[in-house]
């Protein structure tokens, strides 16, 4: 598909500095741009590429002032990163074939209903007493159990498993092979050393505009609900245990594990491979660095944590500086000790 720079500027509400009639056919990273591509510059670390890029046009922030002459056409916008995201979304909508209708074979329970303009892929299964909204897309090899509710414009990708009683809101996306609503990890130790499974009677509630990455698992509650609030973005390979609650607009990166009954606040950022203990809470706007282990509640909002056990990021960085100096400090201490021994020996001889 082809668009002029002027058409793109109109879409992203930007101002053109250069050739508004130039043709754009695809998008590219600024360092890899070729004629016919559009790129963006939001991180000034990549500014040197602006002066050498082959891209026909580049989105930049309104506040940006080039340090050299620029050959490419610039589109000034409020936020280049956001504008580029919007542009990619529109391009995706225009190029992706809309999927509608029913492929065979597939199954839907007699007591279930699905809204208008929906899509059901081959070998998908929908149980009894389910309600699916308008424009829902259920891709092939998806399993949806009984008494499941799914809102409008939600997309369920291939191989997803959604267990009974799950509630999913509007405009959600669940990527391939995720499992929603399976039993939580609950076992009662017995006198003979064995473990007895505790029935998991609750469900999972996922609110609107939630994205769940591939191979992520969200366990149902023992009683009540495991809750994912609106706007949450969850990466691939994340484990969320029973009765966890994730606050609005929180972001969780890959390979994070959150233990049971933990409450994560709103607009938190959890980096990759973070482990969070059970029955604790994290305040709003908490940031946790990669591979950190959080073992106690964080009550103050806006803290940045790192390390295992995790503690304040600035203190953690100071500690790391001292750790690097340990060999030098050991050598100094040894020299002082040797000097003391020599001094004691001289005093003894006198």
C-alpha positions in Angstrom: 0.0 0.0 0.0 1.1 3.6 -0.7 0.6 6.8 1.2 1.9 10.3 0.8 3.9 12.0 3.5 1.1 14.6 3.7 -1.6 11.9 4.3 0.5 10.4 7.1 1.0 13.8 8.6 -2.7 14.3 8.6 -3.3 11.0 10.3 -0.8 11.7 13.1 -1.7 15.4 13.3 1.8 16.4 12.4 3.5 19.2 10.4 5.7 18.4 7.4 9.1 19.9 6.8 10.1 18.8 3.4 8.3 17.0 0.5 4.7 16.3 1.5 4.1 14.5 -1.8 6.7 11.9 -1.3 5.4 8.3 -1.3 5.7 5.9 1.7 5.4 2.2 1.2 6.7 0.7 4.4 8.2 1.4 7.8 11.7 0.8 9.0 14.1 1.5 11.9 15.9 4.8 11.3 19.3 3.1 11.0 18.0 0.6 8.4 15.8 3.0 6.4 15.6 2.9 2.6 13.7 5.1 0.1 10.0 4.6 0.4 10.2 3.9 4.2 9.1 6.0 7.2 11.0 5.9 10.5 10.8 7.7 13.8 13.3 9.4 16.2 12.3 9.5 19.9 15.5 8.4 21.7 18.3 11.0 20.9 20.8 8.2 21.2 19.8 7.4 17.6 20.0 11.0 16.4 23.2 10.5 14.3 21.3 8.1 12.1 18.9 10.9 11.2 21.6 12.6 9.1 22.5 9.4 7.2 19.2 7.5 7.0 17.8 6.4 3.6 14.2 6.7 4.9 12.0 9.1 2.9 10.4 10.6 6.0 11.1 10.5 9.8 8.7 11.3 12.6 10.3 13.6 15.3 9.1 15.4 18.4 7.9 19.0 18.1 10.7 20.1 20.4 13.4 18.5 18.3 16.0 20.8 16.6 18.4 19.2 14.1 22.1 19.8 14.7 23.0 19.4 11.0 21.3 19.6 7.7 18.7 16.9 7.2 18.1 15.3 3.8 15.0 13.4 4.7 11.5 14.9 5.1 10.6 15.5 8.8 7.1 15.2 10.3 6.9 17.1 13.6 4.4 15.6 16.1 3.8 15.9 19.8 5.3 12.4 20.6 7.2 10.6 17.8 7.0 7.2 19.5 3.2 7.4 20.0 2.6 8.7 16.5 4.7 5.9 15.0 2.7 3.3 17.1 -0.6 4.8 15.7 0.8 4.7 12.2 1.7 1.0 12.6 -1.8 0.2 14.0 -3.5 1.8 11.0 -1.2 0.0 8.6 -1.9 -3.3 10.3 -5.7 -2.7 10.0 -5.4 -1.8 6.3 -3.2 -4.8 5.4 -4.6 -7.6 7.5 -7.4 -9.6 6.0 -10.5 -9.3 8.2 -11.5 -12.8 9.4 -15.2 -13.5 9.7 -17.5 -16.4 9.5 -17.2 -20.0 10.7 -14.6 -22.5 9.6 -15.3 -26.2 9.9 -15.0 -28.3 11.9 -15.7 -26.4 15.0 -18.1 -26.6 17.9 -20.3 -24.3 20.0 -22.7 -25.4 22.7 -26.4 -25.1 22.1 -26.8 -22.8 25.1 -24.1 -20.4 24.0 -24.3 -17.3 21.9 -21.9 -15.2 19.8 -22.3 -11.7 18.5 -22.2 -10.2 15.0 -19.3 -10.2 12.6 -17.5 -12.8 14.7 -14.9 -15.3 13.5 -14.5 -19.0 14.7 -11.5 -20.9 13.4 -11.4 -24.5 12.5 -11.2 -27.0 15.5 -12.2 -24.3 18.0 -14.4 -25.4 20.8 -16.9 -23.3 22.8 -18.7 -25.0 25.7 -22.2 -24.4 27.1 -23.7 -21.2 28.6 -21.0 -19.0 27.0 -21.6 -15.4 25.8 -19.3 -13.9 23.2 -19.6 -10.3 22.0 -19.5 -8.7 18.6 -16.5 -8.9 16.3 -14.9 -11.5 18.6 -12.2 -13.6 16.8 -11.6 -17.2 18.0 -8.6 -18.6 16.1 -8.2 -22.3 15.3 -7.5 -24.9 18.0 -8.8 -22.7 20.8 -10.7 -24.2 23.7 -13.3 -22.2 25.7 -15.0 -24.0 28.6 -18.5 -23.5 30.0 -20.0 -20.3 31.3 -17.4 -18.1 29.8 -18.0 -14.4 29.0 -16.0 -12.6 26.3 -16.6 -8.9 25.4 -16.7 -7.1 22.1 -13.6 -6.9 19.8 -11.5 -9.4 21.7 -9.1 -11.7 19.9 -8.2 -15.2 21.1 -5.2 -16.5 19.2 -4.6 -20.2 18.3 -4.2 -22.8 21.0 -5.5 -20.7 23.9 -7.2 -22.6 26.7 -9.9 -20.7 28.6 -11.4 -22.6 31.5 -14.9 -22.5 33.0 -16.4 -19.3 34.4 -13.7 -17.0 33.1 -14.8 -13.4 32.3 -12.9 -11.4 29.7 -13.7 -7.8 28.8 -13.7 -5.8 25.6 -10.8 -5.1 23.2 -8.6 -7.8 24.8 -5.9 -9.9 23.1 -4.7 -13.3 24.3 -1.9 -14.7 22.3 -1.1 -18.3 21.3 -1.1 -21.1 23.8 -1.9 -19.1 26.9 -4.0 -20.8 29.7 -6.6 -18.8 31.6 -8.4 -20.2 34.6 -6.6 -23.5 35.3 -6.4 -24.6 38.9 -4.2 -22.7 41.3 -1.3 -24.4 43.0 -3.0 -25.4 46.2 -2.1 -28.6 48.1 -2.7 -29.4 51.8 0.1 -31.4 53.5 -1.1 -34.6 55.2 0.1 -36.5 58.2 1.6 -39.3 56.1 3.7 -36.8 54.1 1.5 -36.7 51.1 -0.4 -33.7 49.7 -4.1 -33.3 49.1 -5.3 -31.0 46.3 -7.4 -28.1 47.5 -10.4 -27.5 45.2 -10.1 -24.3 43.3 -13.6 -22.9 43.1 -13.0 -19.4 41.9 -12.5 -17.8 38.5 -10.4 -15.3 36.5 -11.7 -11.8 35.7 -9.9 -9.9 32.9 -11.1 -6.3 32.3 -11.0 -4.2 29.1 -7.9 -3.5 26.9 -5.8 -6.2 28.4 -3.0 -7.9 26.4 -1.7 -11.4 27.5 1.4 -12.8 25.8 2.0 -16.3 24.5 2.4 -19.2 26.9 1.3 -17.1 29.9 -0.8 -18.8 32.6 -3.3 -17.1 34.9 -4.7 -19.4 37.6 -8.2 -19.3 38.9 -8.9 -18.2 42.5 -9.3 -20.8 45.3 -12.4 -18.7 46.2 -13.4 -15.4 44.6 -11.5 -14.2 41.6 -8.0 -13.7 40.2 -8.3 -10.2 38.7 -6.5 -8.5 35.9 -7.6 -4.8 35.8 -8.1 -2.8 32.6 -5.1 -1.7 30.5 -2.7 -4.4 31.9 -0.1 -5.6 29.5 1.5 -9.0 30.2 4.4 -10.4 28.2 5.0 -14.1 27.2 5.8 -16.8 29.7 4.4 -15.1 32.8 2.9 -17.1 35.7 0.1 -15.4 37.7 -1.1 -17.5 40.6 -4.5 -17.9 42.3 -6.2 -14.8 43.9 -3.6 -12.4 42.5 -4.8 -8.9 41.6 -3.0 -6.8 39.0 -3.9 -3.0 39.0 -4.8 -0.9 36.0 -2.2 -0.2 33.3 0.5 -2.3 35.0 3.1 -3.8 32.6 4.7 -7.2 33.3 7.7 -8.5 31.3 8.5 -12.1 30.4 9.3 -15.0 32.8 7.9 -13.1 35.8 6.2 -15.2 38.5 3.7 -13.8 40.9 2.7 -16.0 43.9 -0.8 -16.4 45.2 -2.9 -13.7 46.8 -0.5 -10.9 46.0 -1.8 -7.5 45.0 0.0 -5.4 42.4 -0.9 -1.7 42.3 -1.7 0.5 39.3 0.8 1.6 36.7 3.6 -0.6 38.0 6.4 -1.9 35.8 7.7 -5.4 36.5 10.8 -6.3 34.5 11.8 -9.7 33.2 12.4 -12.8 35.5 11.1 -11.1 38.6 9.9 -13.3 41.4 7.2 -11.9 43.8 6.2 -13.8 47.0 2.7 -14.5 48.0 0.3 -12.6 50.2 2.1 -9.3 49.8 1.2 -6.0 48.1 3.1 -3.5 45.8 2.0 0.1 45.9 1.0 2.0 42.8 3.8 3.1 40.4 6.3 0.6 41.8 9.1 -0.4 39.4 11.0 -3.7 39.8 14.2 -4.4 38.0 15.0 -7.5 36.1 15.7 -10.7 38.0 14.7 -9.1 41.3 13.0 -11.0 44.1 10.3 -9.2 46.1 9.6 -10.8 49.4 7.8 -8.2 51.4 5.1 -5.6 50.8 6.0 -2.2 49.3 3.8 0.4 50.8 5.3 3.7 49.5 4.3 4.6 46.0 6.7 5.3 43.2 9.7 3.3 44.5 12.2 1.7 42.1 13.5 -1.7 43.4 16.3 -4.0 42.3 18.2 -7.0 43.6 17.3 -10.2 45.4 16.0 -9.5 47.9 14.8 -6.3 46.2 15.3 -3.0 47.8 15.6 0.7 46.8 17.3 1.0 43.4 19.6 3.9 44.4 20.8 1.9 47.5 21.2 -1.2 45.4 23.4 0.7 42.9 25.6 2.2 45.7 26.0 -1.3 47.1 27.1 -2.6 43.7 29.8 0.0 43.6 31.1 -1.1 46.9 31.0 -4.8 45.9 33.2 -4.0 42.9 35.7 -2.3 45.3 35.9 -5.3 47.7 39.2 -6.8 46.1 40.8 -3.4 46.5 39.6 -3.0 50.0 40.8 -6.5 50.9 44.2 -5.6 49.6 44.4 -2.4 51.6 43.3 -4.2 54.8 45.9 -6.9 54.2 48.6 -4.2 53.7 47.5 -2.5 57.0 47.6 -5.8 58.8 51.1 -6.6 57.5 52.2 -3.1 58.6 50.7 -3.7 62.1 52.6 -7.0 62.3 55.9 -5.4 61.3 55.3 -2.6 63.8 54.5 -5.1 66.6 57.7 -7.1 65.8 59.9 -3.9 65.9 58.3 -2.9 69.2 58.9 -6.4 70.6 62.6 -6.3 69.5 63.1 -3.0 71.3 
